[in-house]
Amino acid sequence: MSLLHEAIEFGVCPSCETPQPGIAEQYSYGVYAGVMCKACAIRRFNDACGHRPEGQGDWRELDEPYWEEGE
């Protein structure tokens, strides 16, 4: 069973380890950030994984190189 399916089945966020609604795969700056609840995505990532009105950040806004840049 995948981490996502397990988290949804038990209703526990793997990031904060508390029962939370809305557990899903989250993406920050278009890159997979992990399986977590909306609250963790907002708290842990600068672009809040797109949950704020301004949406998800663009990788060109990052201060560090994007993982695909040099490939």
Summary of the structure (lengths in Angstrom):
residues: 71
radius of gyration: 13.3
end to end distance: 32.1
largest distance: 39.9
contacts: 172
relative contact order: 0.17
helix: 30%
strand: 18%
